[in-house]
Amino acid sequence: MRKAIYCLAAAGTLGLSAGLPATALADSSAGTGYQTSLSPVPTNHVTGSGSATVSLSGDQATVTVDTTGLLAGVPHAMHIHVDGMGTCPTAAAATDLNGHTAISTTDGHPAYGMIGTSLTTSGDTSPNSGLAVDRFPTGSSFHYQRTLTVTDDVAGNIRDGKAVIVVHGIDYDGSGKFTNVLGASDLDPKLPQTATAPALCGALHAMPAGGAATGSGATQHRPDNAGLIAGGSFLLIAAGAGTWVLRRRPPTGADRS
């Protein structure tokens, strides 16, 4: 009798352990996935929006960015910013730019930090390519995805929740083009401020177990290991029920000994 109970107890333990690796796998996957909703930078007259995800494995980052509602027909520089407060600037960061109240890239540095990775479409991705306007996505709406190598500092900022995605380029005066309404860029005086001012911003955070859930167009995924977890739970329940039945059976002559 005791042997039968021990076997069923072992089966229950096996059922529970069958679910544990699946749960652990989900937690591990969540640790490598990061996401954010991209919101308009205040005071900069932006009506667009977007979302971004980063899948990080060692120094390899697969970055996906989707935007809509930006200025059409122009390139939009975008970067992973690091070593700041890991946040997006508020309206309080705005300064006087050529007689107008707006937030320049440097105005936002205390909040989101400096360029860590340039999200170019090809070639170099270092801060040196921060204004490589011929290698950034163009248009009011775009889908960007690229796997690239990031520095230890950038990877650490992503894992610590201190990395921020920033998309640049604004239509401050509603003219449908980059103009000098805000004066020259604080990053390169040969460019207008509107070409480099931040448009969309979002701080990266670890995804919940099971996949993305930004609420801004990212797809939520059902964990593939859900069946394994359910199977383990079923075995545990069945084993527990069997143990109860055996405990309730009247002892036989052999059991009395």
VOGU-3710 file (C-alpha; in Angstrom, 3 decimals, decimal comma):
1> mrkaiyclaa> 0,000/0,000/0,000  2,758/2,416/0,999  4,571/1,687/-2,273  1,459/2,609/-4,257  1,142/5,929/-2,434  4,820/6,711/-2,951  4,518/5,990/-6,687  1,555/8,302/-7,046  3,294/11,023/-5,046  6,270/10,694/-7,369
11> agtlglsagl> 3,960/10,959/-10,357  2,525/14,174/-8,893  6,013/15,586/-8,503  6,796/14,627/-12,089  3,625/16,361/-13,263  4,564/19,533/-11,407  8,115/19,485/-12,755  6,728/19,040/-16,273  5,122/22,453/-15,882  8,101/24,147/-14,247
21> pataladssa> 10,472/24,184/-17,226  7,749/25,795/-19,329  7,255/28,532/-16,777  10,996/29,029/-16,477  11,262/29,240/-20,258  8,587/31,917/-20,370  10,399/33,941/-17,709  13,690/33,575/-19,611  12,095/34,735/-22,845  10,613/37,772/-21,096
31> gtgyqtslsp> 14,088/38,711/-19,915  15,334/39,148/-23,504  12,362/41,042/-24,932  11,754/44,767/-24,445  9,045/47,074/-25,737  7,659/50,584/-25,688  4,918/52,763/-27,084  6,269/55,799/-28,928  4,444/58,974/-27,938  4,697/62,554/-29,271
41> vptnhvtgsg> 7,299/64,717/-27,563  5,367/67,559/-25,875  5,514/71,113/-27,283  6,925/69,874/-30,613  3,585/69,837/-32,487  3,697/66,117/-33,287  0,520/64,096/-33,820  2,117/60,773/-34,777  2,595/57,623/-32,737  4,385/54,315/-32,888
51> satvslsgdq> 5,742/51,264/-31,111  9,111/49,568/-30,780  10,449/46,232/-29,595  13,976/45,000/-28,964  14,991/41,349/-28,721  18,383/41,206/-27,021  20,737/38,218/-26,969  24,220/39,060/-25,770  25,348/41,970/-27,925  22,887/41,196/-30,727
61> atvtvdttgl> 19,727/43,309/-30,777  16,852/42,888/-33,208  15,083/46,237/-33,253  11,601/46,736/-34,708  10,009/50,174/-35,004  6,611/51,052/-36,480  5,428/54,643/-36,831  2,518/56,560/-38,269  1,534/60,222/-38,587  5,006/61,735/-38,988
71> lagvphamhi> 6,147/64,294/-41,561  6,031/62,655/-44,998  8,763/62,620/-47,619  11,685/63,240/-45,260  14,146/60,974/-43,390  13,614/60,415/-39,684  16,781/59,863/-37,675  16,208/57,486/-34,771  18,350/56,081/-32,036  18,590/54,085/-28,847
81> hvdgmgtcpt> 19,517/56,716/-26,265  21,321/55,663/-23,078  22,949/56,879/-19,869  20,190/59,352/-19,014  17,273/58,963/-16,607  15,628/56,406/-18,878  12,591/58,627/-19,457  11,151/60,941/-22,093  11,254/64,729/-21,662  8,248/66,572/-20,317
91> aaaatdlngh> 7,042/69,989/-21,422  9,194/71,484/-18,678  12,273/70,654/-20,784  11,219/73,070/-23,549  13,312/76,144/-24,261  13,094/79,165/-26,525  14,067/78,121/-30,042  14,094/81,087/-32,389  11,195/82,674/-30,542  9,179/79,454/-30,213
101> taisttdghp> 8,748/77,041/-27,326  9,972/73,565/-28,258  12,270/70,750/-27,173  15,531/70,228/-29,022  17,553/67,024/-28,957  19,948/68,419/-26,371  17,029/69,689/-24,275  15,975/66,045/-24,001  19,408/64,667/-23,093  18,926/64,784/-19,291
111> aygmigtslt> 15,824/62,587/-19,675  16,812/60,091/-22,384  20,593/60,435/-22,479  23,028/60,411/-25,369  22,971/58,359/-28,574  24,044/54,785/-27,900  23,016/53,179/-31,196  21,936/54,775/-34,461  19,036/52,847/-35,980  20,219/53,187/-39,570
121> tsgdtspnsg> 18,875/51,056/-42,397  22,374/49,925/-43,423  26,024/50,366/-42,545  27,414/51,812/-39,335  25,159/52,013/-36,256  27,473/53,886/-33,878  26,781/57,409/-32,563  28,957/58,620/-35,456  25,994/57,865/-37,740  23,574/59,831/-35,591
131> lavdrfptgs> 22,824/62,234/-38,442  23,349/59,920/-41,429  20,131/61,200/-42,981  20,586/59,105/-46,134  20,441/55,898/-44,058  17,349/56,421/-41,927  13,714/55,466/-42,682  11,726/57,978/-44,728  8,045/58,857/-44,686  5,108/59,517/-42,424
141> sfhyqrtltv> 4,642/55,809/-41,692  7,327/53,147/-41,817  8,230/49,680/-40,582  11,846/49,229/-39,549  13,556/46,011/-38,501  17,247/45,289/-38,245  19,531/43,003/-36,230  22,643/44,837/-35,143  25,524/44,654/-32,685  25,291/46,934/-29,647
151> tddvagnird> 27,960/47,938/-27,140  28,090/46,563/-23,598  26,888/49,951/-22,357  23,829/49,915/-24,620  23,002/46,297/-23,736  23,324/47,111/-20,039  21,049/50,144/-20,350  18,426/48,034/-22,154  18,501/45,328/-19,482  18,371/47,915/-16,685
161> gkavivvhgi> 15,354/49,724/-18,149  17,373/52,863/-18,900  17,308/52,765/-22,724  14,973/55,040/-24,709  13,929/54,945/-28,375  13,737/58,406/-29,958  12,527/59,212/-33,490  13,497/62,680/-34,758  12,130/65,144/-37,301  9,096/67,386/-36,760
171> dydgsgkftn> 6,718/69,565/-38,774  6,516/72,342/-36,191  4,808/74,957/-38,384  2,569/72,565/-40,318  4,250/73,459/-43,604  4,730/69,841/-44,672  8,532/70,140/-44,756  11,552/70,839/-42,603  11,827/74,618/-42,256  13,988/77,075/-40,316
181> vlgasdldpk> 11,075/78,151/-38,107  13,018/76,972/-35,019  16,392/78,122/-36,337  19,439/75,941/-36,978  19,853/72,514/-35,431  21,769/72,351/-32,169  23,439/69,183/-33,503  24,494/70,456/-36,932  24,012/74,131/-37,911  23,784/73,074/-41,553
191> lpqtatapal> 20,463/71,377/-40,766  17,237/73,040/-39,592  16,224/72,418/-35,982  13,030/70,768/-37,204  15,070/67,998/-38,873  16,731/66,884/-35,659  14,268/67,792/-32,896  12,701/64,736/-31,202  9,304/63,701/-32,510  8,443/60,388/-30,819
201> cgalhampag> 9,867/58,918/-27,635  9,441/55,774/-25,570  11,382/54,149/-22,719  12,049/50,425/-23,197  10,761/48,004/-20,573  10,908/44,214/-20,294  8,022/42,416/-21,980  5,613/40,440/-19,789  5,922/36,658/-19,986  4,418/35,408/-23,226
211> gaatgsgatq> 5,145/38,313/-25,557  4,546/41,935/-26,367  1,630/43,867/-24,944  2,256/47,544/-25,596  -1,350/48,272/-26,465  -0,154/50,185/-29,500  -0,324/47,610/-32,244  2,160/45,051/-30,944  0,805/41,514/-31,107  0,276/39,522/-27,983
221> hrpdnaglia> 1,375/35,921/-28,328  0,030/32,858/-26,541  2,949/31,016/-24,947  3,803/27,858/-26,919  4,459/26,029/-23,648  0,939/26,560/-22,302  -0,005/22,970/-23,174  3,021/21,657/-21,322  2,077/23,643/-18,241  -1,512/22,403/-18,436
231> ggsflliaag> -0,310/18,823/-18,881  1,867/19,049/-15,797  -1,019/20,465/-13,771  -3,317/17,641/-14,945  -0,827/14,974/-13,876  -0,493/16,587/-10,476  -4,264/16,751/-9,980  -4,720/13,159/-11,139  -1,936/11,939/-8,869  -3,438/13,759/-5,914
241> agtwvlrrrp> -6,853/12,268/-6,571  -5,386/8,782/-6,807  -3,534/9,201/-3,548  -6,766/10,268/-1,829  -8,607/7,194/-3,130  -5,870/4,860/-1,949  -5,762/6,488/1,459  -9,521/5,990/1,780  -9,408/2,250/0,981  -9,942/0,000/4,022
251> ptgadrs> -6,683/-1,712/4,983  -6,315/-5,293/3,821  -4,912/-8,068/5,953  -1,466/-7,429/4,549  -1,750/-3,705/5,236  -2,599/-4,318/8,908  0,853/-5,697/9,408
//
